[in-house]
Amino acid sequence: MTIRFLIWALLLLTPLPLAAQAPADVAASAATRLARAEADVRAVDRALDLRVDDDGRDALRERIIAARVAATAATADLAEQLALVDARLGGLGPAGAAEAADLRMQRQRLARQHTILDSGVKRGRLIGVEAQQLADELDQSVADRFSQTIAARSPSPISPSFWIAVVQALPRDVRRAEHYVATGVDAIGRAGSGAVPWPALLGLIAALAIAGPARAAALRFGQRFLIEGAPGHRVRRSAAALWRVLVGTLAPFAAIALLTAGLRWSRLLPGGWDTLGDALTVATTYACFASSVIGALLMRSQPSWRVAPIADDVAIELRPYGWLLAAIAFLSYMLEAFNTAVGASPAAQSATHVVEIILHLALLAGALLALGRLRANRAEEESAAPARTGLGAVALLAWILAIATLFALLLGFLGFALFVMQLIGWGLVLASVTYLLMAAVDDMAVTLFARDSALGRAMSRGFGLRGAVVDQFGVLLSGISRLTLALVALGLFFVPFGAGGGIGTFLARLGLLAQGVQVGGIAVSPGAIIRGLAVLFVGLALVRAFRRWLEDKYLPATDLDGSARNSVGLVARYVGVALAVIWSLASLGIGVERIALLLSALSVGIGFGLQAITSNFVSGLILLAERPIKIGDWIRVGTDEGDVKRISVRSTEITLADHSTLIVPNSELITKSVLNKTLAGPLGRIQIQFSVPLEADADRVAAIVAETFAAEPAVLDDPKAAVFVDSIADGRIFFNCFAHVASPRAAYSARSAILTVLLRRFRADDIDIGTVPQRMELIGRGPEQP
C-alpha cells in the first residue's frame, strides 16, 4: 500500500506533458495572456507620457510587474509546447521524396504549429523586455525623486531665516487649519442636529469594550490555553509572544475601525476628514503593533515567558522607550496627514519635520544612554564576564547614525535626517518581529519534528525513519523557514519609505521571482527546486521500500548466504539512489544527455583529483561481485587479523580481537596479499609441535596426544585428528600433531586447553618435553709457540 501511494505521488510530482489539456488550448490560453499583458504594457507606456503622482506611479509599477509575470509565464508555456512540437518533428525524421501522404500532412501541420509557437515565444520575450524597461523607468523615477528628497537642503533650524519663514507663514497656516476644522464641525453639527447618533455611540461602546476588557480577556485566554495545551515550554513561550502581538495589534485596529465606521454611518465624519480618519486608523494600528512587538520581545512583567536572552533590568529599563517609540510614530504620522489635509505651507512642514527629528533623536539618545549605563553597571559587578562585541558594535553604529542625523539637521538636510530616524525606528520594529517569528518557527519545527514527539513517532512508524532523521528534518525545516523570513524582512525594510514601491509591488516581484531564471536552457525557480526535492524524496522512499522488500522477503527465499545478500542489497541500494537522482534531475528539465555531458566533464577532475576514491569504489564493486572476501570471513591484512563485519563500496570494516575496528580501503584488499582463513571452508586447524627424549615411549606419547584430542569438545571428529613423528634428531623425537575445530576463531582457545592437558599428562607420566639441549664449548688459544 505504501509503495503504491509513493508511486502515485511520484507520478503527480513528475512534470508530464499536458495530457488533460490539448496543445492548441494551451497555445490559445497563452496567446490570450500575452495579448492582455501587451495591452497593459501599452497602457502603462501611454500613462507615463502624462504627469503621474506617487499613488499613480505605484499602481503603474504594480501593473507593469504583473504584466511581466504574466508574459513570462505565457512564454514558458509556449516554449514547452514548442519543445514538444520539435520533438515530434524530430521523431518524423528528415523528409523524403517518397514520403507517405499522411506523414507529409502531419509534417506540414507540425511545421505550421512550430511557426505559430515560435512567433508567440519571440513575442512574449519582447513583451517581457518592454515591461522590464518600463519597470526600470518607474524605479528610476522613484529613485530620482527619493534622491531629491534626501539631498534637498533647506535653511538650518538654528538659522534665523528658517524661523522667520515659519513665523511669516504661521497666520495663513492657522487660518487654513481653522477653516478645515470649522468646515468639519459645521458638517458634524448639521448631520447631528436630528436624531441621536446611535451608530456612533454603539461604535464608541464597542471600541472601548474591544480595546479594554476584550483585549485583556483574549490575553488571559491565550496564556491559559498555552499553559494547558501547548506541547512544550519553547512552543508555549514563542506562541505567547506572537499571541500578544496579534491581540495587541488586532484589538486596537478593530476598535478604531468600529469607531470610524460608526461615525461614518452617523454622518459625523465629514468628507474632508476621511483622509484624516484613515490616517488615524493606520497610525493607531502601527503604533499598537510597534508597542506590542517590543513588549512581546522584552516581556517585562513575565520574564519566564521571554523569548530573547534579555536580562530583567534591561527589559525593565527599555520598556518605556517602546511606548515612546509608538507614541512618536503615531504623532509623526498624524502630523503629516494633518499637514497634507489642511494644505500646510512648506515652512510649516519643515518645522513639523524638525520636531519629529528632535523627538526621534531624543528617544534614540535616551535609549542608548540607558543601555550604556546598564552595561557599565554590569561591567563593574561582573568584571570577569566577557563583553558582547555584537551589541557594542550595534550601539556604536546607532551613535554614529544619531550624530550624523544631528549634523544633517543642523545643516538643513531635513529629508535625510528624517529618513534616517524613521528607518531606525522601522528597522527596530521589523527586526523585533522577525526575531519573534524566527524563534517561533524554530521552536515549532524542532519541537514538533523531534524523535520523541507524537508527530516524530508517527513519522518513524509510518515511513520507517530513524529518530536522527526526524530530528535532522526539523532542524532543516527551521533553517529554511528562518532564511525565508530573513529574506522577506530584508525586502520589507525599505517598503514603507517608497523605495520598494509598496506591498503590492513587493508581492509582484516575489511572483516574478517564482517564475525562475533560465540557466543553460533550464528554468531554475523555487517551484522547480521544490518539485525536484519532492521527486528525490519520493524516489529515495521507493528505493528504501524496495530494498526492505528485497532484504526481508526475496533474498531470504534464495540460497544465498549472508554475504551474498549484503552484496546484492548494496548494489541495489546504489543503483536505486542513482536512478532516484537521475529522476529528480529529469524533473528539473535536465535530460540524461546533459547528465552524461556533466559526467564526462567531471571525468578529468576524477582522473586527477579523485584517483584514490575512484580506485576504492571500483575495488569495492569487484569485491561485491567476485566475493574473494565475504562478511564473516576471518582474514589477515598485514599483521592484523579479524572478522569481516561490513563491506561497502569504499572500504571494508574488520573487527579485531581487541574489539577495535580496522577500516581498510578496498584497493588494499585487491592490490595486496590478503590471507583469508575461511575462504575455502569455515574450519580452523590446530597444530602442536613438541619433542621428547629418544628413550621415551613414542607410542605412549602418540596415544596421550590422541586421547587429549578426543577429549577436547571443540575438536571435530571429521576431519580426524592426526599425530605424526616429524623427525628424529639430536637425541630427540619430534612430533607434529593436527586437529580441526569448527572455526578459526575457536582454534586459539582449543589449542590452549589441549596444551594444558598435555602438560599435565606428560608430567604425570614423567615424559620430558622441551627443546633440544644445547652444549656450549669454549675454545681457547693454546700456548704460544716460540
Secondary structure, 3 states (H helix, E strand, C coil): CHHHHHHHHHHHHCCCCCCCCCHHHHHHHHHHHHHHHHHHHHHHHHHCCCCCCHHHHHHHHHHHHHHHHHHHHHHHHHHHHHHHHHHHHHHHCCCCCCCCHHHHHHHHHHHHHHHHHHHHHHHHHHHHHHHHHHHHHHHHHHHHHHHHHHHCCCCCCCCHHHHHHHHHHHHHHHHHHHHHHHHHHHHHHHHCCCCCCHHHHHHHHHHHHHHHHHHHHHHHHHHHHHHHHCCCHHHHHHHHHHHHHHHHHHHHHHHHHHHHHHHHHCCCCCHHHHHHHHHHHHHHHHHHHHHHHHHHHHCCCCHHHCCCCCCHHHHHHHHHHHHHHHHHHHHHHHHHHHHHHHCCCHHHHHHHHHHHHHHHHHHHHHHHHHHHHHHHHHHHHCCCCCCCHHHHHHHHHHHHHHHHHHHHHHHCCHHHHHHHHHHHHHHHHHHHHHHHHHHHHHHHHHHHCCCCCHHHHHHHHHHCCCHHHHHHHHHHHHHHHHHHHHHHHHHHCCHHHCCCCHHHHHHHHHHHHHHCEEECCEEECHHHHHHHHHHHHHHHHHHHHHHHHHHHHHHHHCCCCHHHHHHHHHHHHHHHHHHHHHHHHHHCCCCHHHHHHHHHHHHHHHHHHCHHHHHHHHHHHHHHHHCCCCCCCEEEECCEEEEEEEECCCEEEEEECCCCEEEEEHHHHHHCCCEECCCCCCCEEEEEEEEEECCCCHHHHHHHHHHHHHHCCCECCCCCCEEEEEEEECCEEEEEEEEEECCHHHHHHHHHHHHHHHHHHHHHCCCCCCCCCCCCCCCCCCCCCC
